[in-house]
């Protein structure tokens, strides 16, 4: 019996930030959504600042230059909130 390994590619290929959620689309088709409350800099940023993001590396993370926020895809997949914040949605 043979089994096939899933095609896992945890690189970001897109992102969107709403008033309460960060959604990241991954190269392997997964979509990850996390509460914005986990990231106070993004939570308190303006919609324009939230929309101004860039990829880090080849999609290993995301960077918001106006609010000095960097998030790694690996950290998002682990459920890592910003230091000093709760993982609970507020």
N, C-alpha and C positions, 0 to 999 in steps of 0.2 A: 504494500500500500504506500502510495506516495502522497505527500502533502505539499502544498505550495505555500511559500511564505508570502504574507501580504506585502504589497508594494508600498512601503512606508517612506515618505519623503517629507520630513518636517520643516520645509522651508516655506516662508510666507510668500504668497503671490498676490495678496491683496488684503486690504484692511478698511474698516469703517468704524467710526466712533459716533455714537448717538449721545444723547444727554445722560444715559445711564448704563451704557454697555459698549464694550470693545469687542468687535468681531474680526477674526483673522481667518482668511482663507488660505489653506495649505496646498502645496503642489500636488499632494496625493489625493485631493478631493475632500479632505475633511474641512470642517468649519468649526472654529473654536470661538465661543463667546464667554466673556467674563464680565463681572460687574465693574463699572467704572469706579465704584467706591473703593476698590482695591488700590487705585492709583490716584491719590489726591491731586497731584499736579495736573493730570488730565481732567479729573472731575471739576476742578476749579478753573480750567482754561476756557477761553471763548470757543465757540464753534469754529471760528476761522483758525485758531491755533490748533485745535484738535484735527482739523482737516489737513494741516500742513505737516505731513510725516514723510519719512524716507526709509527705504530699506537699509538695514545694516548688513554689510557683506552681500552674500548671494541669497538673502532672504532669511538669514539666521535670526534676525531681530528687526525691530522698528525703532525709529528715532524721531522725536518731536523737538526740533531745534529751538523753537520759541519758548518752550517750557522746560527744556533741558531734561527730557525723559527718554530713557532707553529701556526697551523691554526685549528680552530674548524669547524666541519661540519655545525653547527648552523650558524656560521658567514658567511660561504660560501653560505649557502642557503639564508641568508639575503642580500647577495651582498656586504658584508663588505670588503673594501679594507684595506690595512695596513694603520695605522695612518699617516697622512701627505701626502698621495698619492691620486690621482684622480681616480674615478671609471671609467673614460673614458680610453679606450685602447689607448695607445700612438703609 
